[in-house]
Each structure stands twice: as C-alpha cells, then as structure tokens.
Amino acid sequence: MASPPRRVSSPLLYSLPSLLFHASPIYPSSFFSRFLSSSSSMAPQEAAAAASVTQKTDEAAPRKNRVTVVGSGNWGSVAAKLIASNTIRLPSFHDEVRMWVFEETLPSGEKLTDAINTRNENVKYLPGIKLGKNVVADPDLVNAVTGANMLVFVTPHQFMEGICKRLAGKISGDVEAISLIKGMEVKMEGPCMISKLITDQLGVNSCVLMGANIANEIALEKFSEATVGYRENKEIAEKWVQLFSTSYFIVSPVQDVEGVELCGTLKNVVAIAAGFVDGLDMGNNTKAAIMRIGLREMKAFSKMLFSSVKDSTFFESCGVADLITTCLGGRNRKVAEAFAKSGGKRSFDELEAEMLQGQKLQGVSTAKEVYEVLSHRGWLQFFPLFATVHEICIGTLPPSAIVEHSERTPK
Ligand SMILES: NC(=O)c1ccc[n+]([C@@H]2O[C@H](COP(=O)([O-])OP(=O)(O)OC[C@H]3O[C@@H](n4cnc5c(N)ncnc54)[C@H](O)[C@@H]3O)[C@@H](O)[C@H]2O)c1
C-alpha cells in the first residue's frame, strides 16, 4: 500500500502566504499545491493525492479506458510520461499508453520508434528521460488510435489538419479527445481553434489542457500547474484531471474551452515580442510592459472572438502564468531574441532549424494567423502589439518597432 502524501504543518509557513509562491525544495510540492487552488469548485490537488494513493485492484470499472497520445515531440513525450505514471496505478485505465510517432530516421540509421521502444526514451525530443515501460511507440497513426477511447492530441498545430484528415471516419463518436496544442487554423469563414477542428473533423468532443508548462521542467518533475478547459460535461473534465494530475503536476478544470485555448495560443505571440525586447537589451521594465500590453490584447481578442470567454480564465495557469513562463524561458522568446540580435537579417525558418533541433516554433505562424483575423475583421488598430509582431516577423518593420508601435493605446 502506498503511503499517503506527506503533510507539512509549520504554523510559521501557514502565516506567510507570500512564501508559497517560492517553491522550495525543502517542502514537497503537495504542500504548495494545497494553497495554489484555482477558482474552480473541484479540488485538483485532492484528485492528485487520490491518484497517488490509488492502487491497482481487481475491482476494475466495467469498461477500462484506453489512452493514445497523438504526437511525440518534446511536450508529447512528457505528456505520455505523466499519463503512463497514472494509467499504471488507476484501476479504471489500461496500463498501456500508445504514442503515435511521426517516423524519422535518426543519424545512426535507427528508426525513432524503435529507439523509443528499445530504450524507453525519446532520444530525439526528450533525451535522458524514461517515459515509463507502459508507453508503446507506434508509427502507424490509425493503428495507434484503434481501440482507444481517450485521445490526447499534442503535435505542432500546423500538422493537425492533415492528421484529422487521416483519422476522419475512423474514430467512434463515444471517444473523448483533449488538445494540448497551442495554435489555431485560419479559414475563409474565420479562425478555427484546434479543439473545434478535432470536433468538426472527427465528430468527437474535445477538451483542452494548457498551462505554464515548459516540457523539459515537467520532465524533471518540477512543480507546475495546468488548466483543463471543458465545455459542459464536468465528469469528462474530472477524468482528464485524474489522468494528468501527479503530486508535481496540479491540474484544475475550468468551464471555458475557448478562453483556455486562446490563452495558450496567443501567449506565443507575446513571447515573440518579449524575445525582441531581450534581443535589443531593453531590460526588465520594458519586458514587463510588453507582457502587460500583450495580456490586455490576449483578453480583448479572445472576448471579441468569443463572448463566452471568462475574465477569471486569464488568472488560471493557462493565462498569466503561461504568459510569464513563456516570456521568460520558452523557445519562441529564445528564437525571437536571436532574430532581433541579427537585426532581422536572419529568417525565423533558418534560426528555428539551427536552434531547435527539429522542434517547432508556434509564435510566428500564430502571429500571422492572428494578423489575418485582425485585417479581415478591420480590428488591426485595436491590437498594435499583435500587428507589430507579425510585421517585424515578415520584415516590414525593424525589431525596434516593438516598443515604438506597441503602446498606441487603442480607442
Ligand atoms: N514543448 C513545450 O514545452 C510545450 C509546452 C506546452 C505546449 N506545447 C505545445 O505542444 C504541441 C506539440 O509540441 P511538442 O513540443 O510536443 O513538439 P516539438 O516541437 O518538440 O516536435 C515537433 C514534432 O512534430 C513532429 N513532426 C514533424 N513533421 C511532422 C509532420 N509532417 N506531421 C506530423 N508531425 C510532424 C515531429 O516528429 C515531432 O514529434 C505544440 O502545439 C506546442 O505549442 C509545447
């Protein structure tokens, strides 16, 4: 029997709430998670604690859930690791987690799928981290999803349309999906969020999971939080919370799919702006100003697109927390910094290939997609930061324009 989570009951710490925001290695993350609850009525930390003490028994639910992760990049591999650590303990899930791999041949000549299955490690996208022996890599997309009733989509957003086309008609209607993908598709009729693309093309309900989640940090089991956005069915949201929650990964449900997904998508545009500021050595005050303006535009854009988006969503992990972590440490910020340092002379494609070893940037394509929506709807003047980021990315404006143009306060 697993022992219950440790509790720390120092009265001094209880009286110093500000300390809670500095996770110290002295205290277990379960301690901090007790204080960092969301506004939601569900207590995700309790779900995590329950998950940590639940043992596999023979009292299985009538139908065990079978999970497939569609995607095996940096975050996809970490998601598979998180999920596999839970399916192996929770009686309502099959142990095995299948992970679809976009097949690649490694410099050694070995197939990536074989390397993952032999070493239990994604040697290209998450080297040095064991995924769990119950993660099985599969290069055949249709085979990987066959029999699964819970599908986790986690690929760069530009590949999702093709993936959905290949899966259309092959997924039964009672399957539940969740998207961890940050980005959107822009179509003639307007913007289409990835969760909607999944629902429209596969005919299944889709939740989303977003948050302040730099994959490599979660792979090392450092404490962090995430938000599940759901539409109506809270039971489904609770199932996803249970599947992802661990003692170091605290997941909260919020009934606002579009708000959660747009936060995760739009913060990558602000991260590009933050990278320009870093590349131009403009300092922390300027970066904070860009983050504030960016957050304001994220909220306005989301609410102008979907009136159902809630203000409170921007205070969840998917909102302000993800914005901060991405502007401080993410890959979009890093590549944008290099772009600004080159004076805009080196292209994002070239820098992405050189700096990210096969990982994909999302911010530049999202900035273009947002720009298309803004021009199409006549909203460009309301979003000076979003518009300026795209114009810098395509070379119409120099990187220094980020501060000259961003704070043209919209009417
Ligand atoms: N990495 C992170 O820290 C992080 C955190 C949160 C969310 N996300 C989001 O998760 C999603 C997936 O990102 P990631 O970090 O797992 O991926 P990644 O950028 O690390 O890797 C790229 C992936 O795309 C695959 N790929 C390449 N060409 C392809 C094609 N033609 N068709 C299909 N797949 C192809 C590669 O095999 C690889 O698995 C993105 O939307 C990203 O914004 C990433």
The ligand as an SDF file (V2000), in Angstrom:
LIG
                    3D

 44 48  0  0  0  0  0  0  0  0999 V2000
    7.4750   21.8620  -25.7150 N   0  0  0  0  0  0  0  0  0  0  0  0
    6.8160   22.5070  -24.7830 C   0  0  0  0  0  0  0  0  0  0  0  0
    7.4010   22.9250  -23.7600 O   0  0  0  0  0  0  0  0  0  0  0  0
    5.3330   22.6990  -24.9130 C   0  0  0  0  0  0  0  0  0  0  0  0
    4.6100   23.0120  -23.7690 C   0  0  0  0  0  0  0  0  0  0  0  0
    3.2350   23.1720  -23.8550 C   0  0  0  0  0  0  0  0  0  0  0  0
    2.6000   23.0260  -25.0870 C   0  0  0  0  0  0  0  0  0  0  0  0
    3.3330   22.7240  -26.1950 N   0  0  0  0  0  0  0  0  0  0  0  0
    2.5760   22.5470  -27.4510 C   0  0  0  0  0  0  0  0  0  0  0  0
    2.5190   21.1590  -27.7420 O   0  0  0  0  0  0  0  0  0  0  0  0
    2.4190   20.9670  -29.1400 C   0  0  0  0  0  0  0  0  0  0  0  0
    3.4330   19.9260  -29.5730 C   0  0  0  0  0  0  0  0  0  0  0  0
    4.7290   20.3970  -29.2870 O   0  0  0  0  0  0  0  0  0  0  0  0
    5.9360   19.4460  -28.9280 P   0  0  0  0  0  0  0  0  0  0  0  0
    6.8420   20.2590  -28.0450 O   0  0  0  0  0  0  0  0  0  0  0  0
    5.4720   18.1370  -28.4060 O   0  0  0  0  0  0  0  0  0  0  0  0
    6.5930   19.1930  -30.3660 O   0  0  0  0  0  0  0  0  0  0  0  0
    8.0890   19.5430  -30.8630 P   0  0  0  0  0  0  0  0  0  0  0  0
    8.1010   20.9160  -31.4400 O   0  0  0  0  0  0  0  0  0  0  0  0
    9.0650   19.2090  -29.7950 O   0  0  0  0  0  0  0  0  0  0  0  0
    8.3580   18.4680  -32.0030 O   0  0  0  0  0  0  0  0  0  0  0  0
    7.8760   18.5280  -33.3020 C   0  0  0  0  0  0  0  0  0  0  0  0
    7.0540   17.2800  -33.5300 C   0  0  0  0  0  0  0  0  0  0  0  0
    6.4330   17.3640  -34.8080 O   0  0  0  0  0  0  0  0  0  0  0  0
    6.6020   16.1210  -35.4690 C   0  0  0  0  0  0  0  0  0  0  0  0
    6.5080   16.3270  -36.9030 N   0  0  0  0  0  0  0  0  0  0  0  0
    7.4210   16.8190  -37.7580 C   0  0  0  0  0  0  0  0  0  0  0  0
    6.9240   16.8410  -39.0110 N   0  0  0  0  0  0  0  0  0  0  0  0
    5.6590   16.3480  -38.9300 C   0  0  0  0  0  0  0  0  0  0  0  0
    4.6160   16.1320  -39.8710 C   0  0  0  0  0  0  0  0  0  0  0  0
    4.7640   16.4250  -41.1530 N   0  0  0  0  0  0  0  0  0  0  0  0
    3.4360   15.6260  -39.4410 N   0  0  0  0  0  0  0  0  0  0  0  0
    3.2450   15.3500  -38.1310 C   0  0  0  0  0  0  0  0  0  0  0  0
    4.1940   15.5280  -37.1820 N   0  0  0  0  0  0  0  0  0  0  0  0
    5.3850   16.0350  -37.5890 C   0  0  0  0  0  0  0  0  0  0  0  0
    7.9650   15.6540  -35.0070 C   0  0  0  0  0  0  0  0  0  0  0  0
    8.1090   14.2870  -35.2220 O   0  0  0  0  0  0  0  0  0  0  0  0
    7.8850   15.9900  -33.5370 C   0  0  0  0  0  0  0  0  0  0  0  0
    7.2090   14.9950  -32.8360 O   0  0  0  0  0  0  0  0  0  0  0  0
    2.5940   22.3440  -29.7840 C   0  0  0  0  0  0  0  0  0  0  0  0
    1.3340   22.8470  -30.1050 O   0  0  0  0  0  0  0  0  0  0  0  0
    3.2100   23.1740  -28.6770 C   0  0  0  0  0  0  0  0  0  0  0  0
    2.8610   24.5380  -28.7780 O   0  0  0  0  0  0  0  0  0  0  0  0
    4.6690   22.5310  -26.1430 C   0  0  0  0  0  0  0  0  0  0  0  0
  1  2  1  0
  2  3  2  0
  2  4  1  0
  4  5  1  0
  4 44  2  0
  5  6  2  0
  6  7  1  0
  7  8  2  0
  8  9  1  0
  8 44  1  0
  9 10  1  0
  9 42  1  0
 10 11  1  0
 11 12  1  0
 11 40  1  0
 12 13  1  0
 13 14  1  0
 14 15  2  0
 14 16  1  0
 14 17  1  0
 17 18  1  0
 18 19  2  0
 18 20  1  0
 18 21  1  0
 21 22  1  0
 22 23  1  0
 23 24  1  0
 23 38  1  0
 24 25  1  0
 25 26  1  0
 25 36  1  0
 26 27  1  0
 26 35  1  0
 27 28  2  0
 28 29  1  0
 29 30  1  0
 29 35  2  0
 30 31  1  0
 30 32  2  0
 32 33  1  0
 33 34  2  0
 34 35  1  0
 36 37  1  0
 36 38  1  0
 38 39  1  0
 40 41  1  0
 40 42  1  0
 42 43  1  0
M  CHG  2   8   1  16  -1
M  END
$$$$
